[in-house]
């Protein structure tokens, strides 16, 4: 009898192991083995694909990297800054593969592993939209499989792209970015600045007024009084390494040209960018993500979800600008839910 039960138990364990190995990712319809499958006809390079993009100043190369394989659900990540890198998205690797969600890192021109022409005339929103369209085509992304996720500046790029090319994508995630830079500047100056120690704020304002942005005191004050409150609410010495690595590679030329040198509001080429009224043209599924302590107004993020035709809103009650780190459970639970619901319709 004991041999019988031992045999039965062995068979059961093997069956469960098989089910575990063959667990289907949503929207995939196939096993997780397919999610990690490789093309044996190609040299393996970790999913990296270098893409040539045409610009008014010639052809340059941008870097992308695919994680996983799902023919129906592919999320293209657009980093912020402007001028940061894909690296701060690395926490996505701990959540999306388990759900069978393919995602793609992409360093925009002038960022990270991509070419840096060192030409400020190329730091233009409209040109980045056309670069993104070239990248989309090269990666074989389309209305049947592609979701754009833009964080911070990447959210501006994602919104601008969708307003021109929404028929080429399946859905849009706007993470921690308002649809109006003037409103963003107003929120920074009228809501966030008064929350700071006013003596500290006065010192910061004096440094900005004298345009002494290279003064080490400026960054020290921002890090200890602003960044840990509104960028990532984790003690600075414990900040996730992917964030510090990414921001440590920030292209300051790109950042200052488009954002401006000040951390309060915006004064660069994006200063008057405003697309709130045009968002009503978007009919694809849209998820807008806001956080209580963000540099972006969470109420504005909620309005974005109401303005589009098919919108959802995610509020991260403990999060800031990098809420996929400091309110991680809420962020990924609802991001994954949004993708699942979009796929079920």
GILIN-V850406 format. One record per pair of residues at least 6 apart in sequence whose ideal C-beta (glycine too) atoms are under 8 Angstrom apart, sorted by the first residue. I is the first residue (numbers start at 1). J is the second residue. Records with the same first field share a line. If there is no record, write none. Layout:
I->J + J
//
This chain:
21->31 + 32 + 33
22->31 + 32 + 33
23->31 + 32
24->30 + 31 + 32 + 100
25->32 + 35 + 70 + 73 + 99 + 100 + 101
26->73 + 99 + 100 + 101 + 339 + 340 + 343
27->70 + 72 + 73 + 100 + 101 + 339 + 340 + 343
28->34 + 35 + 70 + 71 + 72 + 73 + 100
29->72
32->100
34->69
35->68 + 69 + 70 + 97 + 100 + 102
36->68 + 69
37->69
38->44
46->65
47->65 + 66 + 67
48->63 + 64 + 65
49->64 + 65 + 66 + 138 + 139
50->61 + 62 + 63 + 64
51->61 + 62 + 63 + 64 + 134 + 135 + 138 + 139
52->59 + 60 + 61
53->59 + 60 + 61 + 62 + 109 + 131 + 134 + 135
54->134
55->109 + 117 + 122 + 127 + 131
56->121 + 122 + 127
57->117 + 119 + 121 + 122
60->109 + 114 + 115 + 117
61->114 + 115
62->106 + 107 + 108 + 109 + 114 + 115 + 131 + 135
63->105 + 106 + 107 + 112 + 113 + 114
64->104 + 105 + 106 + 107 + 135 + 139
65->86 + 104 + 105
66->102 + 103 + 104 + 139
67->92 + 93 + 96 + 97 + 102 + 103 + 104 + 105
68->96 + 97 + 100 + 101 + 102 + 103
69->102
70->100 + 101 + 102 + 145
71->145
72->144 + 145 + 343
73->100 + 101 + 102 + 145 + 147 + 339 + 343
74->102 + 103 + 104 + 139 + 141 + 145 + 146 + 147
75->96 + 101 + 102 + 103 + 104 + 147 + 148 + 149 + 173 + 339
76->103 + 104 + 106 + 135 + 136 + 139 + 141 + 146 + 147 + 148 + 149
77->86 + 89 + 92 + 103 + 104 + 105 + 106 + 149 + 151 + 154
78->106 + 108 + 132 + 148 + 149 + 150 + 151 + 154 + 155 + 157 + 158
79->85 + 86 + 88 + 89 + 106 + 107 + 108 + 111 + 112 + 151 + 152 + 153 + 154 + 246
80->151 + 152 + 153 + 154 + 155 + 176 + 177
81->111 + 152 + 153 + 250 + 251 + 254 + 255 + 259
82->108 + 111 + 123 + 153 + 251 + 254 + 255 + 258 + 259
83->110 + 111 + 250 + 251 + 252 + 253 + 254 + 255 + 258
84->111 + 112 + 246 + 247 + 249 + 250
85->107 + 111 + 112 + 113 + 245 + 246 + 249
86->105 + 106 + 107 + 111 + 112 + 246
87->112 + 242 + 245 + 246 + 249
88->240 + 242 + 243 + 245 + 246 + 247 + 322
89->105 + 151 + 242 + 324
90->242
91->240 + 242 + 324 + 325 + 328
92->103 + 324
95->332 + 336
96->102 + 103 + 332 + 336
99->336 + 339
101->336 + 339
104->139 + 141
106->135
107->113 + 114
108->114 + 128 + 131 + 132 + 157
109->115 + 116 + 117 + 122 + 128 + 131
110->116 + 117 + 122 + 123 + 251 + 253 + 254
111->251 + 254
112->246 + 249
116->251
118->253
120->253 + 257
123->253 + 254 + 257 + 258 + 269
124->269
125->156 + 157 + 160 + 258 + 269 + 270 + 273
126->160
128->157
129->157 + 160 + 161 + 164 + 165
132->157 + 161
133->161 + 165 + 168
136->142 + 146 + 165 + 168 + 169
141->168 + 169
142->168 + 169
143->167 + 168 + 169 + 170
144->170
145->170
146->168 + 169 + 170
147->169 + 170 + 171 + 172 + 173 + 339 + 342
148->158 + 161 + 162 + 169 + 171 + 172 + 173
149->158 + 173 + 175
150->156 + 157 + 158 + 159 + 172 + 173 + 174 + 175 + 177
151->175 + 176 + 177
152->175 + 176 + 177 + 321
153->177 + 258 + 259 + 270
154->175 + 177
155->174 + 175 + 176 + 177
156->177 + 181 + 270 + 273
158->172 + 173 + 174
159->172 + 174 + 177 + 179 + 275 + 279
160->275
161->169
162->169 + 172 + 282 + 284 + 286
163->275 + 278 + 279 + 281 + 282
166->172 + 281 + 282 + 283 + 284
169->284
170->284 + 285 + 342
171->284 + 285 + 286 + 287 + 338 + 339 + 342
172->282 + 284 + 285 + 286 + 287
173->286 + 287 + 289 + 335 + 338
174->286 + 287 + 288 + 289 + 301 + 304
175->289 + 324
176->289 + 290 + 291 + 294 + 295 + 296 + 301 + 321 + 322 + 323
177->296
178->184 + 187 + 296 + 297 + 300 + 301 + 304
179->274 + 275 + 276 + 279 + 300 + 304 + 307
180->273 + 274 + 275 + 276 + 300
181->266 + 270 + 271 + 272 + 273 + 274
182->271 + 272 + 274
183->274 + 276 + 297 + 300
184->265 + 266 + 295 + 296 + 297
185->264 + 265 + 266 + 271
186->265
187->296 + 297 + 300
188->264 + 265 + 295
189->264 + 265
191->297
192->226 + 230 + 264 + 295
193->201 + 264
195->229
196->225 + 226
197->225
200->221 + 225
203->217 + 221
204->218 + 221 + 222 + 264
207->213 + 215 + 217 + 218
208->218 + 261 + 262 + 264
211->261
212->218
213->261 + 262
222->263
223->236
224->236
226->263
227->236
228->234 + 235 + 236
229->293 + 320
230->293 + 294 + 295 + 320 + 321
231->295 + 320 + 321 + 322
232->239 + 240 + 243 + 320 + 321 + 322 + 325 + 326
233->293 + 318 + 319 + 320 + 326
234->240 + 325 + 326
240->322 + 325
243->322 + 325
256->268
257->268 + 269
258->268 + 269 + 270
259->266 + 267 + 268 + 270
260->266 + 267 + 268 + 271
261->267
276->303 + 304 + 307
279->304 + 307 + 308
280->307 + 308 + 309
282->308 + 309 + 310
283->308 + 309 + 310
284->310
285->310 + 311 + 312 + 338 + 341 + 342 + 345
286->304 + 305 + 308 + 310 + 311 + 312
287->305 + 311 + 312 + 313 + 314 + 334 + 335 + 338
288->301 + 302 + 304 + 305 + 311 + 312 + 313 + 314
289->301 + 313 + 314 + 316 + 323 + 331 + 335
290->296 + 297 + 298 + 299 + 300 + 301 + 302 + 313 + 314 + 315 + 316
291->298 + 315 + 316 + 317 + 318 + 319 + 320 + 321 + 323 + 327
292->298 + 315 + 316 + 317 + 318 + 319 + 320
293->318 + 319 + 320
294->319 + 320 + 321 + 323
295->320 + 321
296->321
298->315
301->313 + 315
302->313 + 315
304->311 + 313
305->311 + 312 + 313
306->313
312->338 + 341
314->330 + 331 + 334 + 335 + 338
316->323 + 327 + 330 + 331
317->327 + 330
318->326 + 327 + 330
319->326 + 327 + 330 + 331
320->326
323->330 + 331
324->331 + 332
//
